[in-house]
Amino acid sequence: MSLQIISTTLGIVATNSYLIADTTTQRAVLIDPVDEPETLLKLATDNGYTIALVLATHAHFDHVLASKAVVEVTGAPFRIHAEAAPYLTNLPETGLRFVGERFPEAATPASHIADNEVIELDSIKLQALYTPGHAPGHLRFYMQDRN
């Protein structure tokens, strides 16, 4: 098993986004699709990867702004915790408060992520850990084989 983890900081509030790729299958998980979808898509393609799954740790705007654009281009399913999902519908109006213009819509979740669920994509295994406090339905993703 060979994985590559690429972290990038983007956006209006400098938020981290993570691309975790199986270097054998060339398929990747994108965690927290911050804004700048073109940059995130280019990061994947420049490294030879196809985004096959999009996850969000929570629904704050700086973690989901590119979700819909990335999902539309890749066809990858978007997943988030059920408690966070209702907050996605307010994303366009949130932009009015923060930057004075509407943000793009968020992707519609294909399904919800449960606490302790192990999300697998090829050799990538991420355990979802429910950690509310920062935001409703907040999750962390733990890779046991990488500690």
C-alpha positions in Angstrom: 0.0 0.0 0.0 1.3 3.4 -1.0 -0.4 6.6 -0.1 0.4 10.2 -0.8 -1.0 13.0 1.4 -1.0 16.5 0.0 -2.0 19.4 2.1 -2.7 22.9 0.7 -3.9 26.1 2.3 -6.3 28.1 0.2 -9.1 30.6 0.4 -10.3 33.8 2.0 -9.4 32.6 5.5 -6.5 30.3 4.7 -8.1 26.9 5.3 -6.4 23.5 4.8 -7.6 21.0 2.3 -6.2 17.5 2.0 -5.8 15.2 -0.9 -5.1 11.6 0.1 -4.3 9.4 -2.8 -3.7 5.7 -3.4 -0.6 5.8 -5.7 -1.4 2.4 -7.2 -5.0 3.1 -8.3 -4.4 6.9 -8.7 -7.8 7.6 -7.0 -8.0 10.1 -4.2 -10.1 11.5 -1.4 -10.4 15.2 -1.1 -11.1 16.4 2.5 -12.5 19.9 3.0 -12.9 21.4 -0.5 -12.2 25.0 0.4 -12.7 27.6 -2.2 -10.7 27.7 -5.5 -12.1 24.5 -7.1 -9.8 25.0 -10.1 -6.8 24.9 -7.8 -8.0 21.7 -6.1 -8.8 20.0 -9.4 -5.4 21.0 -10.8 -3.6 19.7 -7.7 -5.1 16.3 -8.3 -4.6 16.2 -12.0 -1.0 17.6 -11.8 -0.2 14.7 -9.5 -1.9 12.1 -11.7 -4.9 11.5 -9.4 -8.7 11.4 -9.9 -10.8 12.7 -7.1 -13.2 9.8 -6.3 -14.6 10.9 -3.0 -15.2 14.3 -1.3 -15.5 14.6 2.5 -16.1 17.6 4.8 -15.1 17.8 8.4 -18.0 20.3 9.0 -20.2 22.7 7.2 -18.5 26.1 7.8 -18.2 28.0 4.6 -14.4 27.8 4.5 -14.5 24.0 4.4 -17.2 23.5 1.7 -17.1 26.4 -0.8 -15.7 24.3 -3.7 -17.7 21.2 -2.9 -20.4 21.6 -5.6 -17.9 22.6 -8.3 -15.6 19.7 -7.5 -18.5 17.2 -7.4 -19.9 18.5 -10.7 -16.5 18.1 -12.5 -15.5 14.7 -10.9 -18.8 13.0 -10.3 -17.4 12.0 -6.9 -19.9 11.6 -4.0 -19.8 14.3 -1.3 -20.3 13.2 2.3 -20.7 15.0 5.6 -22.1 14.2 9.1 -25.9 14.4 9.3 -25.8 17.2 11.9 -23.8 19.4 9.6 -25.8 18.8 6.4 -28.6 21.3 7.2 -26.1 24.1 7.4 -25.1 23.6 3.8 -28.3 25.2 2.6 -27.4 28.5 4.1 -24.0 28.8 2.4 -25.0 31.4 -0.3 -26.4 33.8 2.3 -23.4 33.3 4.6 -21.3 35.0 2.0 -23.4 38.1 2.3 -22.4 38.4 6.0 -18.7 37.6 5.4 -17.8 39.2 2.0 -20.9 41.1 0.9 -21.8 38.8 -1.9 -23.4 35.4 -2.1 -21.2 32.3 -1.9 -21.8 29.4 -4.4 -24.1 26.6 -3.3 -22.7 23.6 -1.5 -22.8 20.1 -3.0 -25.7 17.9 -1.9 -24.5 15.1 0.3 -24.7 11.7 -1.4 -24.9 10.2 2.1 -24.0 11.0 5.7 -21.0 9.9 7.7 -21.6 8.1 11.0 -19.4 8.3 14.1 -16.6 5.6 14.0 -17.5 4.7 10.4 -14.5 3.5 8.4 -14.5 5.1 5.0 -12.6 3.2 2.4 -11.3 4.0 -1.0 -8.9 1.4 -2.4 -6.1 1.3 0.2 -7.2 4.5 2.0 -9.0 3.9 5.3 -10.3 6.8 7.3 -12.1 6.4 10.6 -14.6 9.2 11.1 -14.5 10.5 14.7 -17.5 12.6 15.9 -16.0 15.7 17.6 -18.7 18.3 18.1 -17.9 21.6 19.6 -16.3 23.7 16.9 -19.3 23.1 14.7 -22.4 20.9 14.6 -21.6 17.4 13.3 -17.8 18.1 13.3 -15.7 15.2 12.3 -12.0 14.2 12.4 -10.6 11.6 10.1 -8.1 9.2 11.6 -5.8 6.9 9.6 -4.9 4.1 12.0 -2.2 2.7 9.8 -0.5 6.1 9.8 -1.3 7.1 13.4 
